[in-house]
Amino acid sequence: MSPLQIVAAVITLGITLVGVVMAARAVPQITSGFRLGREDKSRGDAKGTRLVTMLREIFGHTRMSRLPIVAIAHWVTMISFIMLSLAVLQSYFQVWDPTFALPIIGHFFLWGWVNEILGWTGIVGILWLIWNRRKNHPGRSAGKDGRKSRFFGSTFWQAYFVELVIAIEIFCVVTLRGLEYALDKTGDGEHADLLHFPLTAWFGEWFTNMGREGIKQFIVVISVIKIVTAMVWLITICRNITMGVAWHRFLAFFNIFFKRNADGRTALGELQPMKVDGKPVTLESLEEMDEDTTFGVGKVEDFTWKGLLDFSTCTECGRCQSQCPAWNTEKPLSPKLLMMTLRDNAAARAPFLTALDASAKAGDDAVYQQAPNVFEAALIGDTGYDIDNPLTAYNPHGPDAVIDQDVLWSCTTCGACVEQCPVDIEHVDHIVDMRRYQTLIESAFPSELGGLFKNLENKGNPWGMAARARLDWAKDLPFEVKVFGQDVESLSEVDYLFWVGCAGAYEDRAKKTTRAVAELLDLAGVDFAVLGDGETCTGDSARRAGNEMLFQALAQQNVETLNEAGASKIIVTCAHCFNTLKNEYPQVGGNYEVLHHTQLLNRLVREKKLTPVTRPGDTPSSVGAASTGRSVTYHDPCYLGRHNNVYAPPRELIGALPGVEYREMERSGMTSFCCGAGGARMWMEEKLGSRINLNRTQEAIATGADRIAIGCPFCRVMLTDGLTAEQSDGRARDDVEVVDVANMLLAAVKTQ
């Protein structure tokens, strides 16, 4: 061995030993942190399906594809990182023997092609990612302190460090390929051709003048650089176990494998039941629990192990943040910063919690009893939020909480964060779990929710209206609306149960939609009935406000009524009722076929049972000419679209209206912007930042459409209020209206 090789061997072996020792400490530290979370046995089912889902999402980049160019660059970089790891292994041997090649595949021409293609495309990919991060740096973005950048709040030095390491590694691989070509050519030349070096032979020629010994020494130098760079990366991430931008390369495999739904569906739709000791809490099991039982999440270790894994897997990419309606209207909630804060808090507490757990198991009660108060610190509290610092730092000796109340209650549970996350973090579930603790244990929730809970408990609806008024919407209809218990003894006698919902029964604007749907069903010859005063709120707002016990009471009452009535097919006009009946009632024994009214009406139009014939401007005033217009834009309700993937039926219905021009908003479909009513925000004042409903209304107005079509009464309230505000300020035409798709269809179907 030459002196250079001896020095190189000492350096590489020494730094590798340090890296391995640190990894041996870091990995157990990370995994032991996950074990501090509560158990969750629902993540181990259908392992084969989960494996297929994981491989599809990772190697197909199906979740990354929301940003196509980024996805391509990231895919190339990721595959390069995986495949070229063998190149690092090869470099260890090249330090000792520069002519070394991997056995079997080392001189196989296809292996050379893979190396070179991944090398060059990897260089392009990582340089593009670095440039993209620089281009979208908060310093170059709009908003206060650049908060419009999805990278606002991300740890930039970590991202640049990881990207620089990858760039150096790939450059070294490509350089070594050129040197290997030159070495081979100055030797027997057996493999020095375009078949084995198709993309590096051209610059490999540059090295041939160095002479064979010079080439060997250069190979040793580049191999050392590659190994040292890889080990510096390993040492750095082992010293920073919260470095999500690096650790996600390993943790993402597990996080995706253990996602909520084995088949790959996102963690949207139904909320997970509140659990104690791994079992769902019901009204019956509540009676058997101790008085000191904790509901929800009050400390970071109250999250399940999957929750702790979620936090550690966050890549800080900010896709969730860029889509969040709260963050985009200057509120303190950023899903990304929330995950980062919980991750850092979990990592800070883990060593102490591990020590306490070990002491408790060893019977050292004295040590356990003397634990500092930090272990009882609540996650949520009033910290006097500063808009310049979205999430307060963890302070074990002070009164500040980890997550501010304004952060917690700004969420609309629209699911945009979950839909966008490339590593399947379940933000909404975690937020609702923290709300459950606040509501059920601390009784610390926005004051407006007190009235909501009281009305739901006493009257069975958010408005506190009498049950006997639930049928007022049907007055003066030109046909009789059948009522279960009065006109029909079993719902099996009719085609559908029409679930009117609280808004559809009590809210004046929503009543118009209820009447329109009933008229359309009658015109199409669809036999239906309603429950009348037997209907009670589904409990959507209660559950998302954290009042799980109230939801359970309402849900069990409704399921008992529906099952006794023989319900099997249900039509709803409210996206929130749709989601709750369809996805959450099976948790309490209610299994039904649930259709949103746009789905059924679209089917009836396709089957020619309803035929839109009236063009805008020709509609008789007697049937509501204001319900149609020459141009229409459609707002996707979050709980219809993003949570349940119902995007096409409403648009197809609008497309079936004669003489109507459809205009899509920029944010639509899975990237649609929330109206601001979800997550019980319908019942809370919006005191921070700008109003979400105004933001969305302004986008709808910008299309120039005459009508803003909706498919949910919550959306109708929010967008109508937003439109009224814009019209009063002269920023919108007075003839623009917010209408339900059903109202538009009725206006087009009815003739003189």
N, C-alpha and C positions, 0 to 999 in steps of 0.2 A: 504493500500500500504506500502511496505517496504521502508526504507530510500533509498535503491538503486533505486527503481522504481521512487521515487520522483525526485532524481537527474537526472535520465535518462529522465524523462518526461520534466524537465526544459531544459535540453540540446537539446533534439530533437525538442521540440516546438520552442525554441529560434533560433536554426540554420535554421529550416524550414521557420520561419518567414522571416529571412534575405534572404534566397534563393528565396522565393516567391516575396518579394519586388524587389529584383534585377532583377528577370526574368520579372516582370511587367514593368520594365524600359528598359531592353535590347531588348525585342521582338518588342515594338513599334519603338525603335531606329533603329533596323535592317530593319523593313518593311518601315519606313519612308525614309530610304536610297534608297530602291528600287524605291520608288515613284518619286525620283528625276530624274530618267531616262526618256527617251522619250517613248511615247506610242507605243504599238505594239499590234494591234487588231487581228493579225493572229494566236494568241496562244489559243484562246478560242473556236475553232471549234471542232466538233466531240468529245464532252466530254465523251461519253460512250467509244469510241475507245481509247481515251487518258487514261481513267481509267484502261482499260484492259491492255494497254501497260505498264502503271506504275506498276501495280500489277505483271505482267509477268516479267518485268526487275528486280524489287526489290526482289520478293519472289522466282523467278526462277533463279536469279543471272545470267541472260543471257549475260550481259555486262561484268560481273566479270569473266566469264568462260575462258577468254583468258589466264588466269593463273589458271589452274584447282585446284591445291592444295591450293593456296591462297583463291580461291573462296569458297572451302569447309570450310576452317577454318573461313573465314569471314562470311559465311552464318550461321554457327552454333553460332558464337559470336553474330551476329545481331539478330537472332531469340531469343537467350538467353536474350539479352538486352531488347527486346520487351516483351516477355512472362514473364520474371522474374520481370518485373516492378511491377506486382501484389504482388510479394514477399516483395517488399519495403512497399507497402501499408499494408500488413499483419503485418510487423514489428512494425508499429506505434501502432497497437492494442496489439501486444505482449509485448510492453513496459509496458502497463497497466495490461494486463492479459496474462501471458506466455502460458496459455492453449488455447488461442484464435486460431480459425481456420476460414478461409473464409466461409461465408454461402454457402450452397448448394454444392459447389465444394471442400470445404476444406478437407473433408474426402473421397472424391470420388477417387477410386483407380487410374483411368486413369489420373486424375490431378496430382496425386503423381508420376506416371510414367513420365509424361511430365516434371515435375520439375526436377526429378532426371536424366533423360536422357539428358536434356538440360544443367543441372548443370555440369555433368561429361564431356560431349562433349564440353561444353563451356569452361571449364578449359583447356582441351587439345587444343582447338582452339585458345584461347587467348595466351596461353604460346607459341604455335607455331608461332603466329604472332609476338610476342615479339622477339622470337629467330630469325625469318626471318629478322626482321628489324635490329637486331644486326649483323646477318651474312652479310647483304648487306649494312652495314654502310659504308659511304664514306671512313672512315679510313682503311677499309679492301678492298677497290675497286681500280681498275686501273684508269689511267688517272690523270691529274693534279688535286691535292687535292681531288682525288677520284670521279671525275665527271662522271665516268662510272656507278656509283651507281645511281639507279633511285631515291634514297632518297637524293641525293645531293641537298642542298638548302632547304630541308624541315625543319620545326621547330621541332627538336627532343624532346625537353622537353614537348611540347604539346602532341606529339604522345605517349610518354612513360607515361605521366600523365593519359591520357585517357585509355591506355591499363592497367595500374596499377589499376585504379579505377574499371574497368570491372573485372579484376582478383579478387580483394578484394570482390566485390559484389557477384560474383559467388561462391567464397570460403565460404562466409557467408551463402549463400542459401543452399549449400550442408551441411555445418556444422549444420545449423538449422534443416535440415531434420533429421540428425542423432540425434540431441537433442530431436526433437519431437517424434522420435521413443522411445528413452529412457524414456521420460516423460510418454508416453502412456503405456509403459511396466511396469513402476513403479506405474501406476494407475490401471485402470480396464483392460488394455491390449487388449481392443477391436480391435484396429487397428494395434497393434504391430506385424505385420507379413510380410512375403515377398510379399504378394499381394499389400499392401499399401506402403511398403518401400523396393522395390526390389533391389535397388543398394546402400542403405545407412544403412540397418539393421545391416550389418556386422561390421561397425565401430560405429553404435549407441550403440552397446553393451558396448563399452568402457566407456560410460558416465553413465551407470546404477549404478555404484558403488558410484557415487557422491551423491546419495540420491535425493529424489524428490525436496526438497527445493533448493538444490545445482544446480540441472538441471534448475529449473526455473530462478535462478539468472544468470546462464550462458546464457540462452535464452535472458534475458534482455540485457546483455552485448553485445552479438553478434548482437542483433537488433539495439542497439545504434550505434555500429560500422558501420552497413550497412546503417543506415539513415544518419549518419554524413558523411560517404564517399560519398553518393549520393548527399548530399547538398553541400559538398565542391566542388564536380564536377560542380554542377549547378552554384554556386557562381563564380567559376573560369571562366567558359565559358561566364558568363554574364559580367564579367569584361574584357573579351577578345572576342569581337564580331566578330573579324576576324579569330577566331580559327576554321578554316575549318574542321580540323580533328575531331572536336566535333560537330559543327553545321551542318555538312552534314547529320547527323543522322536525322535531321528534314527537312532540306532544300532539300535534294535529292528527296523526294517525290514530291515536287512542281517542281523542275527543270526538272525531267523526265516527269511529267505530261504536262508541258508546252514546251516540246521539239519541234523542228521545224515541224517534221512530226508526225502526230497523230498515224500513223500505226506502228511507232517504227523505221522507217528508220533513219539512222544517218544523220547529217547535212552535207552531202557530195553531190557530183553531182553538181547541179546548185548552183550558188551564189545567195543570196537574192538581189533583186533590191535595189538600193540606194533610201532611202526615206527621204522626208521632210514633217513634220507634219503628219506622219503616212501614206503618200501616195507615191507610186513609182514615181521617177523622170523620165520623158521622154523628148525628144527634144521639144515636143509641150508644155508640162507644164513648161519647163524651161523659156519660153518667158514670162510667167505670174509671175515669182518670182522676189522678190526684189533683188537689187544688193548686199545687205549684207547677203543674205541667205547663211547659212553654209551647206556645203556638207560633208558627212562622219563624222568622230569623231575627234574633236580637243581637247575636254575636256572630262573628265571621265563621266560627266553628259550627254554628247551627245550620249552615249550608250543607248540602250533601257533598260527598266526595266528588261527584260530577260537577257540582258548582265550583268547587275549588280548582278542579281541572280546567273548567271554562276560563276562569280568571287568568290562570297561568298560560293558557294557550293564546290569549289575545295577542295579535301581531301588531297592534297599534296602527293598522292601516287606515282607520278612520272612515271606512265605507259606511258604517252605522251612523257615525256622527254627521256625515254629509247628507244623509237622508232623514235624520231625526227632525220632526216638526217642532219639538221644543227647542232644540239647539238652533234651528234656522229662524226662530223668532226671538232670539236673544235671551232665552231662559237658561238657567244654570245646568240643566241636564244634558250631558253628553254620554251616550251609552259607552263609548270608548273610555272616557275618563273615569266613568263609574267602575268599569271592569278593572282598569289599571289601579284605582284606589283600593278596591277590594283585594286585588292581588297583592299589593304592597302591604296592606294591613294583615293579610293572612300570613305572609312571609315573616313579618315582624313578630307576630304572636306565636308562630309555630314552635320555635325553640323553647319558649317558656311553657307553652301548653304541653309539649312533649315531655318536658321535665316534670311538670305537675302530674301528668298521667302516669309516668313511671313511678313517682313517689306514692301516688294513690294505690297503684297496683302492688307496691312493695309494703304497703301498710304504714307508710310514714305519714300519719295523719297530721302530726305537728307541722311538718313542712307544707302540707297541702292547705292547712287552715291558715297559714301565714301568707298565703299568696297575695300579692299586691292587688289593689282594686282594679288594675288594668284589665284583669281577666273578666271582670263583670261590666266593663264599659259597654254601653249600648252603641249600636251602629248609627242610630238616628238621633238627631237632636237639633236644637236651634243654635246655629253658629254665627248668625249675622252675616249672611252670604255676601261676598264681595264679587261683583261681576267679573273683575279682572283675575280672579282665582277660582275657577269653577268648582273645584273640589278641595276642601280644606285638608291640610296635612294631618296625619295621625299623631296625636299628642297624648301619650299614656298618662301624663301627670296633670293634664289640664281638663277643663270642662268641655272642650270642643269635641264634637262627634266626628266620625269618619265621613258619614254621608249626611249632608244637610237636608232638612225637611223640604226645602224648596226643590232640591234635586229629586227627591223621592216622589213628590206629588205633582211634578210637572209632566210625568209620563202619561201619554194618551193610550198606551198599549196598542198602538197601531201596527206594530210588528215590523216596521221598516228596517230596524236594526237586525232583527233575526233573519229577515229575508235577504239582507245584503251580506251578512257575515260569511266569509269564505271558509271559516273553520267551525261553523255550527254552534256558536255560543248562544245560550238561551236567555237572553237579557230579560225578556218580559216575565218569565217565571221567577227570576231572582228578585225583580222589583216587587212583584206581587207578594212574594214570600216576606219581604221586609215590611210591606204594608200590613200584612196579616199580623205581624208582631205589634206594630204600632197601634193598630185598631183594636185587636182583641186583648192584648196584654197591657199596653200603656194607655189606651183610650186617647191617643194623641193623633188626631186627624183633623183636616181642615174643618172649620166650624160649620160650613155649609152642608157637610155630609151628615151632621147630626140630624138635620131636618129630613134628609133623604132616608136615613135608617128608620126614623120614627114613622114616616109615612108608609114605608114598606112593611113595617111590623104591624101597624094598626089598620092600614087601609089596603095594603096589597098592591099599591102603585106609587110611583115617585111623586105624583102631584097631590096625594092625599085626598083624592076624589072618592065619592061613594061608589060602591060596586054597582048599584042600580043604574048608574049613568053610563055603564059600559056599552049599552046598546043605543045610545042617543044618536050615534052616527048614522044609524039605519032609518031614521025617521024620514018619511016622505019619499022613500025610494019607490019606484013604480012596480015593485015586486016584493014578495014576502021573503025575508031572510029567515031561514030555518034555525031554530035554537035547540041545542041538545037539551033533553029533559022536558021540552014543551012540544016541539014538532016532530022530533025523532027520538026514539028510545035508545038507539045505538048508532054510533058513527059508522058502523058497517053498512048502514042504509044509504049513505051518501058517498060520493066519490072522494071528497076531501073535507077535512076540518080546516076552516079558515081561522087561523090564529091571528086575531086582530092586534093584540099587543096594547100596552098602556098608552103609547103615543097615538096609535091608530084609533084608540077609543076616546081619548081625552084632549089631545092637542089639536087645535082647530085646523092648522095646516095639514097635519097628518090625516085628519078625518077625510079630507078631499081625496087622498090616495086610497083610503079604505073604501070609500063609496065607489071610486072609479074601478077598483079591482072587482068589487062585488058586481057592478054593472057589466063589466067585461065577461066575467064568469057566467052570468045569467045569459048574456047575448050568445055566448059560445055553447050554451046548453050544458054547462058543468054543474052538477048537483053538489052543493056544499052546505055546511052548517057551521054555526059558531057556538062557543060555550056560553056567551053572554056573561052574566055575573059570576059564572063558575070559573072564569079566567083570573089568574093572578100574575103579577110580574114574574118574569122568568128568573130574575135575580142577577142579571148580567152586571149591572152597576155595583151591586153589593159585593159581588165576588171580586171584581177588579179594584174595589176600594179596600179590599182586605177583610171584609166582614164575611168570612167563610161560613160561619154558623147561620147567619141570616140567609145566605144563599141556599144552604142545605135545607132550611125550613121551607123556603119558597119552592125549591125544586121538588122536594118530596111531596109537598101538597099538590103541585101541578102534575107530577108523574102519577100520583094516586088517582087524580081526577081523569087524566088522559087514559090510563089503563082501564079504569072502570067503565069509561065511555066507549072503549073499543077503538081508540084512535090508531090509525096505521099510516095514513097519508096526511101531511099537514102543509098548508100554504102559509107563508108569512110575508109581510111587507117590510119588516124591520130587519136590517142586517144583523143586529145584535141578538134579537130573538132567534133568527135563523141559525146563527152560530151556536147559541146556547142549547136550543132544542136538538139540533143535529149532532153536535159534538160533545156536549157536556152532560146532557141528561142520561145518556147511556151509563155514565158513572154511578147514577142513582136508580138504575132499573128502568129507564125509559128509552126504548129503541123504536124509532119511527123513521119513515121516509119523509124528509123535510125538503120542500122546494121553496126557493125564493120566488116571489110573484113574477119577476122578469123571466125566470126560467120557464114557468108554466105558460105565461102569456106568449113567449116566443114560440113554444111548441104549438100552441093553438093557432098562431099565425101561420106557421109552416104547414099545419094540417088543414089550412083554409077554413077553420072554424071561426076565425076572425079575419076580416079583410079590410085593411086600411085603404080608404079611397079618397078621402077628403084632403085637399091640398091646403097649405097655409094660406090664409086670406079668404078661403071659401067656407071656413067653418062657421056655422050658424051661432050667433051669440048665445042662443039658448042652451047650447051644449058646452059652452066655455071656450070661446075662441082664443082666450089668453093662454090656453094650455099648449098651443102649438106655435111654431115659428119657422121662418125660412132657413135659419141656420141654428144648429144645436151643438153644444159641447157637453160631454158627459163626465161627471165626477165619480170615480170609483170609491165606494164606501170601503173602508179598510177591512171591516169584518165580512164583507161579501167577496171582495177581490183578493187582497193579500192573504187573509186568513183562510179563505175557502176556494181560491182560484176560479171564481165566477167572474169572468171578464167579457166573454163573447155574447151571451144572451141579451144584455141591455143594449149593446151596440148593434146587434142584429135587428132588434126591435126598432131602434131609431133608423137604421138603414132601410127598414120596410116602410117607413112613412113616406108617402109620395110628396115630391117637391121639397124635401128637407135636405139641406147641405150639412154634412157632419164635419165638425172641426175638433180635432184632438188637441188637448192641452199638452204642453211639453212634458210635464210630469204626469204620466198616466200608467195604467196597468200596474205592474209590480212596483213601479217607482212613483205611484200616485201619492200626492201629498194629502195628509190627514185634514179633516174639517175641524178637528180640535175637540170633539165631543166624547171620544172613547176613553176608557179607563176611568169612568165616573167623572171625567172633566166636564161633562154636560151640566153637572150640578154645582160646579165650583166656579168662583170668580177667577178671571185671568188677570192677575195683577202685575206680572213680570213681563218685561219685553213688549213686543208687539203682539197683536192677536193672531192666532193661527188661522181663524176663519177668514180674517181680512186678507191674509197672505194668499190663501187659496182662492178667495173670491176675486182678487185682483188678477190672478193668473187666468181665471175663467173669463173675466171681462176682456182681457187682452186678446182673446181669440176673435173678438168682434161678434160673437154669437148672440142671437136674439134670446135663446133659452139656455139655461144651465140645468141640464137634466140630472136627476139623482135617483137613487134606489133605496133610500133609507130615511126615515123621519128625523133622526138625529142630524144627518147631513142637511136635510131641508131646513131645519131650524137654524143651524149655524151659518149656512150659506145665504139664507134669506136675510138674516140679521146683518151679515157682512155686506150684502148687496144694498140693503136699505141705507147703511152707513155711507157707502160709496156714492149712492145716488143723492143723498142729502148734501154731500160735499161737492156734487157736480162732477164726480169722476166716472160716472157710469150713466148710460142712457136710461131714461125713465121707463122705456118700453121693454127693458130686459127683465126677465122673470126666472125664478127658480121653480121648477116643476118636476114632479115624479114622472118617470117614463110611462107609468100606467095612465096618468092624466093625458099625456100626449097621444097615446094610442087610442084612448077613448074618444078624444076630439077628432081623430082621423077616421075612426070606425063609424061614428054616428053621422047620420045624414038627416036632412030635413024630412 
